[in-house]
Amino acid sequence: MGHNSVYMQIKTSKNIVPVSDFKALASDWLRRVAASGQPLVITQHGKAAGVLLSPEAFDQLMEQTRFLGAVQEGLTQAAAGDVLSTEEVFDRLEQNISSVESNS
């Protein structure tokens, strides 16, 4: 996976920091996450308490989440028999195109 993937392997020695260390050097950690694209796990009392992501990694994660949700919704609809034939799809497309053209 590429540099921008949120699925990058976390390097334990470099990507996990106690909350006290994070607070002391927050701006440095923000720069590191932005530059590396890798998430930072912030611990409290030795346990993961949060994860810091770059804005790009967060956007990618949200896009993937929306995509997976749409796929799941489609699968649920298909399993329930809520599907259209090819002919029905083309009929609806033609209706939409006609509607757009008449409103132009």
PyRosetta script that sets phi, psi and omega in degrees:
from pyrosetta import init, pose_from_sequence

init()
pose = pose_from_sequence("MGHNSVYMQIKTSKNIVPVSDFKALASDWLRRVAASGQPLVITQHGKAAGVLLSPEAFDQLMEQTRFLGAVQEGLTQAAAGDVLSTEEVFDRLEQNISSVESNS")
pose.set_psi(1, 153.0)
pose.set_omega(1, -175.2)
pose.set_phi(2, -80.2)
pose.set_psi(2, 178.1)
pose.set_omega(2, -178.0)
pose.set_phi(3, -58.9)
pose.set_psi(3, -33.4)
pose.set_omega(3, -175.0)
pose.set_phi(4, -88.2)
pose.set_psi(4, 1.8)
pose.set_omega(4, -177.5)
pose.set_phi(5, -77.8)
pose.set_psi(5, 133.6)
pose.set_omega(5, 177.1)
pose.set_phi(6, -75.3)
pose.set_psi(6, -5.6)
pose.set_omega(6, 179.2)
pose.set_phi(7, -93.1)
pose.set_psi(7, 15.0)
pose.set_omega(7, 179.9)
pose.set_phi(8, -62.2)
pose.set_psi(8, 148.4)
pose.set_omega(8, 179.3)
pose.set_phi(9, -70.3)
pose.set_psi(9, 132.8)
pose.set_omega(9, 177.9)
pose.set_phi(10, -80.2)
pose.set_psi(10, 128.7)
pose.set_omega(10, 176.6)
pose.set_phi(11, -89.5)
pose.set_psi(11, 108.7)
pose.set_omega(11, -171.4)
pose.set_phi(12, -52.0)
pose.set_psi(12, -44.3)
pose.set_omega(12, -176.3)
pose.set_phi(13, -72.3)
pose.set_psi(13, -21.6)
pose.set_omega(13, -175.6)
pose.set_phi(14, -110.2)
pose.set_psi(14, -19.2)
pose.set_omega(14, -171.3)
pose.set_phi(15, -116.9)
pose.set_psi(15, 15.1)
pose.set_omega(15, 175.9)
pose.set_phi(16, -129.6)
pose.set_psi(16, 129.1)
pose.set_omega(16, -176.1)
pose.set_phi(17, -141.8)
pose.set_psi(17, 139.4)
pose.set_omega(17, 174.8)
pose.set_phi(18, -66.7)
pose.set_psi(18, 148.9)
pose.set_omega(18, -177.5)
pose.set_phi(19, -57.3)
pose.set_psi(19, -34.8)
pose.set_omega(19, 179.5)
pose.set_phi(20, -64.4)
pose.set_psi(20, -41.6)
pose.set_omega(20, 176.3)
pose.set_phi(21, -67.3)
pose.set_psi(21, -38.4)
pose.set_omega(21, 179.1)
pose.set_phi(22, -62.5)
pose.set_psi(22, -46.9)
pose.set_omega(22, -178.7)
pose.set_phi(23, -60.7)
pose.set_psi(23, -38.8)
pose.set_omega(23, -177.1)
pose.set_phi(24, -67.7)
pose.set_psi(24, -30.1)
pose.set_omega(24, -176.0)
pose.set_phi(25, -131.0)
pose.set_psi(25, 40.8)
pose.set_omega(25, -174.3)
pose.set_phi(26, -55.8)
pose.set_psi(26, -45.7)
pose.set_omega(26, -177.5)
pose.set_phi(27, -65.2)
pose.set_psi(27, -35.5)
pose.set_omega(27, 176.4)
pose.set_phi(28, -64.6)
pose.set_psi(28, -42.9)
pose.set_omega(28, 179.8)
pose.set_phi(29, -65.4)
pose.set_psi(29, -39.7)
pose.set_omega(29, 177.1)
pose.set_phi(30, -59.8)
pose.set_psi(30, -42.9)
pose.set_omega(30, 178.3)
pose.set_phi(31, -63.9)
pose.set_psi(31, -42.4)
pose.set_omega(31, -179.6)
pose.set_phi(32, -62.2)
pose.set_psi(32, -44.5)
pose.set_omega(32, -180.0)
pose.set_phi(33, -64.4)
pose.set_psi(33, -42.3)
pose.set_omega(33, 178.8)
pose.set_phi(34, -63.6)
pose.set_psi(34, -40.8)
pose.set_omega(34, -177.4)
pose.set_phi(35, -73.3)
pose.set_psi(35, -39.9)
pose.set_omega(35, -175.0)
pose.set_phi(36, -87.6)
pose.set_psi(36, -27.6)
pose.set_omega(36, -174.8)
pose.set_phi(37, 76.1)
pose.set_psi(37, 1.0)
pose.set_omega(37, -178.8)
pose.set_phi(38, -93.6)
pose.set_psi(38, 145.4)
pose.set_omega(38, 178.3)
pose.set_phi(39, -70.4)
pose.set_psi(39, 156.2)
pose.set_omega(39, 176.4)
pose.set_phi(40, -119.3)
pose.set_psi(40, 123.4)
pose.set_omega(40, 177.2)
pose.set_phi(41, -90.8)
pose.set_psi(41, 125.6)
pose.set_omega(41, 179.7)
pose.set_phi(42, -106.1)
pose.set_psi(42, 125.4)
pose.set_omega(42, -176.8)
pose.set_phi(43, -104.6)
pose.set_psi(43, 155.3)
pose.set_omega(43, 173.9)
pose.set_phi(44, -139.4)
pose.set_psi(44, 124.7)
pose.set_omega(44, -176.7)
pose.set_phi(45, 56.9)
pose.set_psi(45, 36.4)
pose.set_omega(45, 175.3)
pose.set_phi(46, 80.7)
pose.set_psi(46, 1.9)
pose.set_omega(46, -179.6)
pose.set_phi(47, -121.1)
pose.set_psi(47, 148.5)
pose.set_omega(47, 178.2)
pose.set_phi(48, -58.0)
pose.set_psi(48, 128.7)
pose.set_omega(48, -179.6)
pose.set_phi(49, -118.4)
pose.set_psi(49, -19.1)
pose.set_omega(49, 179.8)
pose.set_phi(50, -171.6)
pose.set_psi(50, 167.2)
pose.set_omega(50, 178.3)
pose.set_phi(51, -133.8)
pose.set_psi(51, 131.1)
pose.set_omega(51, 177.5)
pose.set_phi(52, -101.5)
pose.set_psi(52, 126.3)
pose.set_omega(52, 178.4)
pose.set_phi(53, -118.9)
pose.set_psi(53, 153.0)
pose.set_omega(53, 171.8)
pose.set_phi(54, -69.5)
pose.set_psi(54, 157.1)
pose.set_omega(54, 176.9)
pose.set_phi(55, -56.6)
pose.set_psi(55, -38.1)
pose.set_omega(55, 179.9)
pose.set_phi(56, -64.5)
pose.set_psi(56, -43.6)
pose.set_omega(56, 179.5)
pose.set_phi(57, -65.7)
pose.set_psi(57, -38.3)
pose.set_omega(57, 178.2)
pose.set_phi(58, -64.7)
pose.set_psi(58, -45.3)
pose.set_omega(58, 178.1)
pose.set_phi(59, -58.9)
pose.set_psi(59, -43.4)
pose.set_omega(59, 179.4)
pose.set_phi(60, -63.0)
pose.set_psi(60, -43.0)
pose.set_omega(60, 179.4)
pose.set_phi(61, -62.4)
pose.set_psi(61, -42.1)
pose.set_omega(61, 179.0)
pose.set_phi(62, -66.6)
pose.set_psi(62, -39.0)
pose.set_omega(62, 177.9)
pose.set_phi(63, -63.3)
pose.set_psi(63, -43.8)
pose.set_omega(63, 178.7)
pose.set_phi(64, -64.4)
pose.set_psi(64, -38.7)
pose.set_omega(64, 179.3)
pose.set_phi(65, -64.8)
pose.set_psi(65, -44.4)
pose.set_omega(65, 178.0)
pose.set_phi(66, -63.2)
pose.set_psi(66, -41.9)
pose.set_omega(66, 179.7)
pose.set_phi(67, -61.5)
pose.set_psi(67, -48.1)
pose.set_omega(67, -179.6)
pose.set_phi(68, -62.9)
pose.set_psi(68, -36.5)
pose.set_omega(68, 176.5)
pose.set_phi(69, -63.7)
pose.set_psi(69, -41.7)
pose.set_omega(69, 178.4)
pose.set_phi(70, -65.7)
pose.set_psi(70, -40.1)
pose.set_omega(70, 177.4)
pose.set_phi(71, -63.3)
pose.set_psi(71, -44.9)
pose.set_omega(71, 179.5)
pose.set_phi(72, -62.4)
pose.set_psi(72, -40.8)
pose.set_omega(72, 178.2)
pose.set_phi(73, -62.2)
pose.set_psi(73, -43.2)
pose.set_omega(73, 178.2)
pose.set_phi(74, -62.8)
pose.set_psi(74, -41.6)
pose.set_omega(74, 178.2)
pose.set_phi(75, -64.9)
pose.set_psi(75, -39.3)
pose.set_omega(75, 178.3)
pose.set_phi(76, -64.5)
pose.set_psi(76, -43.9)
pose.set_omega(76, 178.3)
pose.set_phi(77, -63.2)
pose.set_psi(77, -42.5)
pose.set_omega(77, 179.7)
pose.set_phi(78, -63.1)
pose.set_psi(78, -42.2)
pose.set_omega(78, -180.0)
pose.set_phi(79, -65.0)
pose.set_psi(79, -29.7)
pose.set_omega(79, 179.3)
pose.set_phi(80, -84.9)
pose.set_psi(80, -1.0)
pose.set_omega(80, 179.8)
pose.set_phi(81, 82.5)
pose.set_psi(81, 10.1)
pose.set_omega(81, -179.9)
pose.set_phi(82, -85.5)
pose.set_psi(82, 72.7)
pose.set_omega(82, -176.8)
pose.set_phi(83, -131.5)
pose.set_psi(83, 162.6)
pose.set_omega(83, 177.7)
pose.set_phi(84, -116.5)
pose.set_psi(84, 148.7)
pose.set_omega(84, 173.8)
pose.set_phi(85, -75.7)
pose.set_psi(85, 166.0)
pose.set_omega(85, 177.5)
pose.set_phi(86, -58.8)
pose.set_psi(86, -41.6)
pose.set_omega(86, 179.8)
pose.set_phi(87, -61.9)
pose.set_psi(87, -42.2)
pose.set_omega(87, 178.7)
pose.set_phi(88, -63.7)
pose.set_psi(88, -38.4)
pose.set_omega(88, 179.0)
pose.set_phi(89, -63.4)
pose.set_psi(89, -48.0)
pose.set_omega(89, -179.3)
pose.set_phi(90, -65.5)
pose.set_psi(90, -36.6)
pose.set_omega(90, 176.4)
pose.set_phi(91, -61.2)
pose.set_psi(91, -44.6)
pose.set_omega(91, 179.1)
pose.set_phi(92, -65.7)
pose.set_psi(92, -39.7)
pose.set_omega(92, 177.4)
pose.set_phi(93, -61.6)
pose.set_psi(93, -44.4)
pose.set_omega(93, 178.9)
pose.set_phi(94, -62.4)
pose.set_psi(94, -40.0)
pose.set_omega(94, 177.9)
pose.set_phi(95, -63.3)
pose.set_psi(95, -43.5)
pose.set_omega(95, 180.0)
pose.set_phi(96, -65.0)
pose.set_psi(96, -41.8)
pose.set_omega(96, 179.4)
pose.set_phi(97, -64.0)
pose.set_psi(97, -44.3)
pose.set_omega(97, 178.7)
pose.set_phi(98, -61.1)
pose.set_psi(98, -41.7)
pose.set_omega(98, 179.5)
pose.set_phi(99, -63.2)
pose.set_psi(99, -43.5)
pose.set_omega(99, 179.1)
pose.set_phi(100, -65.2)
pose.set_psi(100, -43.8)
pose.set_omega(100, -178.9)
pose.set_phi(101, -65.0)
pose.set_psi(101, -36.9)
pose.set_omega(101, -179.0)
pose.set_phi(102, -74.7)
pose.set_psi(102, -20.8)
pose.set_omega(102, 178.2)
pose.set_phi(103, -89.7)
pose.set_psi(103, -5.9)
pose.set_omega(103, -177.9)
pose.set_phi(104, -87.4)
pose.dump_pdb("model.pdb")
